[in-house]
């Protein structure tokens, strides 16, 4: 076998492989776009609220302030 025929076979093999990859990726892109049209968008699940929301006009409830204060005091006492 001479060098010319070997290079021709290599080029043929390379272009055949590139064509197969191109066709595969084209089919993949078409199928993904088709699925995005067919399958509906997934919505996040609705979180059921166990307590009724209260309007406090931006004020922090006293229980929350007490819990934060207790945590800060405990943290500071451990640091000494």
C-alpha positions as CSV (number, residue, x, y, z in Angstrom):
1,X,0.0,0.0,0.0
2,X,1.4,3.4,-0.9
3,X,1.1,6.6,1.1
4,X,-1.5,8.2,-1.2
5,X,-4.1,5.5,-0.8
6,X,-3.5,5.4,3.0
7,X,-4.1,9.1,3.2
8,X,-7.2,8.8,1.0
9,X,-8.6,6.1,3.3
10,X,-7.8,8.2,6.4
11,X,-9.6,11.2,4.9
12,X,-12.6,9.1,3.9
13,X,-12.8,7.6,7.4
14,X,-12.4,11.1,9.0
15,X,-15.2,12.7,6.9
16,X,-17.5,9.7,7.4
17,X,-17.0,10.0,11.2
18,X,-17.6,13.7,11.1
19,X,-20.8,13.3,9.0
20,X,-22.1,10.6,11.4
21,X,-21.5,12.9,14.4
22,X,-23.1,15.9,12.6
23,X,-26.2,13.9,11.7
24,X,-26.5,12.5,15.2
25,X,-26.2,16.0,16.8
26,X,-28.7,17.4,14.3
27,X,-31.2,14.7,15.2
28,X,-30.6,15.2,18.9
29,X,-31.2,19.0,18.6
30,X,-34.4,18.4,16.7
31,X,-35.7,15.9,19.2
32,X,-34.9,18.1,22.2
33,X,-36.7,21.0,20.6
34,X,-39.7,18.8,19.7
35,X,-39.8,17.5,23.3
36,X,-39.7,21.0,24.7
37,X,-42.9,21.8,22.7
38,X,-44.7,18.6,23.5
39,X,-43.9,18.1,27.2
40,X,-45.3,20.9,29.4
41,X,-43.0,22.9,31.6
42,X,-42.7,21.5,35.1
43,X,-44.2,23.8,37.7
44,X,-42.9,23.8,41.2
45,X,-45.2,22.1,43.7
46,X,-47.4,24.4,45.7
47,X,-46.5,24.6,49.3
48,X,-49.5,24.2,51.6
49,X,-49.4,26.8,54.3
50,X,-50.4,25.4,57.7
51,X,-50.8,28.8,59.3
52,X,-52.7,31.8,58.1
53,X,-50.5,34.7,57.1
54,X,-50.8,37.7,59.3
55,X,-50.0,41.2,58.4
56,X,-47.7,42.8,60.9
57,X,-46.7,45.9,58.9
58,X,-43.1,45.0,58.7
59,X,-42.7,44.5,62.4
60,X,-40.8,41.4,63.8
61,X,-42.8,39.3,66.2
62,X,-41.8,39.4,69.9
63,X,-41.1,35.6,69.9
64,X,-38.6,36.0,67.1
65,X,-36.8,38.8,68.9
66,X,-36.7,36.8,72.1
67,X,-35.2,33.8,70.3
68,X,-32.6,35.9,68.5
69,X,-31.7,37.6,71.8
70,X,-31.3,34.3,73.6
71,X,-29.1,32.9,70.8
72,X,-26.9,36.0,70.9
73,X,-26.5,35.9,74.6
74,X,-25.6,32.2,74.6
75,X,-23.1,32.8,71.8
76,X,-21.5,35.6,73.7
77,X,-21.3,33.6,76.9
78,X,-19.4,30.8,75.1
79,X,-16.9,33.2,73.6
80,X,-15.7,34.5,77.0
